[in-house]
Each structure stands twice: as C-alpha cells, then as structure tokens.
C-alpha cells in the first residue's frame, strides 16, 4: 500500500512539472522514471522494469488487458494498469453508466465466457449492487462490480489480472 501511495504521489508530482519525463528517488533509495503522456496519462517505470500507467478520460478506455472492452456507452473515469518484467500485470478501471448494475455484470459475464473464463463467484446481488468474477485455466481473472451511485448513475469497477 505504501508503494502504491508513493506511485500516486509521484504521478501527481510529474503532472505538475513542465518536463515530460522526471526521475524521482524513493525513500528506500530506488529510482523511478515518470513520463507524462499528454494531459491525461502518466507512466511510471521502476528500475526492475515494472511499469504502471495512470490515465483518465478518453485515454483510460484504450488497451484494456485481455481485450476486455469498456462497458458500451460508459464514461471511463480512470484506468490504473501495470506490467512486471515477467509479463504478469493487470488493471483497475472505473466507469459510470446509466444502466442498472445487473445489466453491467451480465455484459461482463458474457465477455468472460468469450474468453473461456469460468465463474469463480457467481453473480451476486446485494441490495442494488451486483458483482461477478471469473478466471481462465491460466489464472487470468476478471472481477466486475457495479454499484448504484448518485444522479441515477451506476459506478463500475473492473479488476483484470493477466499472467
């Protein structure tokens, strides 16, 4: 959690500067490189080759892991994705839609089936919140959670893990 907080702080720091790439030394003496990719995206690369990308707006909807699409018509608000040198990685994506939570999870249940993923936690609906998780034989995972929010919008959070 401490490293994640450092990465967020570093990304914020990088977005304030005028240079597109900044090198930052962490409290443990390691160095990370922060590259600002336009107004709505920043990439952090650690010495070991691990990368994390933080994006918002239109940039956040592109290149989701496993080819998982953004929910049709949803406004993608953020995408935090990362990859390790060994190829493992994943993303956490947040979106909003006016569709009901159960419709959102039904969409992602169908997307999981297209990728030969098997349900690990069947769709559960608690109150108005709906969630679904699935995994394939190689351990790649998809978790979709949809929760009613303000102004008639449903908040969507996807967690995608690659192997």
N, C-alpha and C positions, 0 to 999 in steps of 0.2 A: 504494500500500500504506500509505503514511504517513497519507493521508486516511482510509482505512478503519479504521486503528488509532485515529485520533482520534475517529471516529464511535462505535466500540465503547466507548471510554473515556467519551465524552460520554453515551452511553446508560446506562452503568453509573452515572455521576455523577447523572444525572437520576432513576434509580430509587431512589437513596438519599434524595433530598430529599422534603420533605412537600408542596411546591408542585407542581401538575400540569404547569405549563409553566415552563421555565427558559431564559434566554438565556445563551449561552456565547460568548465571543470566542476565536477560534482564534489560534494563534501568528502567523499571517500577517495578523492584524487583522480578519478577516472574522467575521461573527456568524452563529451558528446557533441555532435555537429547538428545544428538546427538550420534547416533550409526553409525559407519562406517561399511557397509556390503560389504566388498571387495573393489576393486579399483574403481568400477563404480556406487556405490549406497550408500546413507546415509539416515537414518530415524531420524526425529525429533519428540520427544514426549513431549507435554506440560503437565503441572500439571493437567489440566482438562481432560486429556485423548485424546485430539486431536492429531492426527499424520499426518505427511507429509513425503513423501518419494520422493527423488530426484534420478533419475537413468539415465544413459546414455548407449549407446551401446546395447549389447545383453540383458542386464538386463532390459532395458527400454521397451522391446517388450512383457514382460510377464505380465500376470494377469491384463489386462485392464478391467476397470469396465464394467458391463453389458455383459461381454463376447464379447465385440466388438473386432474384430481382427485388427491387424496391416494390412495395405494395402499389398496385396500379392507382394512379391519381393522388397518392400520398405526398405530402410535403416532407422531404427528408431534411431533418434538422441537424444531424451530426453523424459522423462516422469516425470511429477510432479503430484503426486497423494496425496490425503489426505482423512482422515475419522474423523468424530466427534464422540463423545461417543453416540450420539443419532442415529448413523447409517448412517447419511447423509454424502455424500462425492462426490468425482469425480476425474477427471484427466484432464491434458492438455498434449497431446502427439504431438511431432513433428517428421516428417519423410521426406524423399526425395525419388522420383521415377523418372523414365524417361517417364512415361505415362503422357498423356495430362490431364489438370485439370478437364475437363468434364467427363473423364473416371473415375477419382478418386471419384468425387461426385456421379456418377451413382452407383459405388460399395457401397458407404455408404448409399445411398438411399435404395438399396436392403437390406442391413444389418438392417436398421431401420425398414423396412417392416417386416422382420423376427421376430422382437421384438415387433410387433404390435404398432409401433410408427407412428404417423401421422405427415405429413409435416406441419410445422408451417410457414416456409418461403420456398416457392418453390425454386427449384434450380434456382439460378440467375447467369448469366454470364455477367461480366462487363469487357470489353476488353478481356483478356485471363484468368482472374481469375474466378473461379467457387466456389459457396458455397451452402450449404444445411443445413437446421435444421429441427429436428423432436422431438416430445415429446409423451410419452405414457400417459395413464389415471392417473397414479400415480405421474406424474410430472417429471419423469426421462427424461433427454434431451441428444441429440446428435447434435453437430454442426461440420460440416466438411467444411474446407476452403482449396482450392488448388490454388496456385499462381505460375506462371512460375518464375523460378529463373535462375541463371547463369549456364553455361555449359549444357544447354538443360535439366536441372532437374526441376521438379515440387516440390515446398515446400508444404507439407501437415501439417495442424494443426487441431487436433481433440480436442474438448472440450466435456467431458462427465460428466453429473451430475446425481448422484444417490439420492434416497430418502429413 
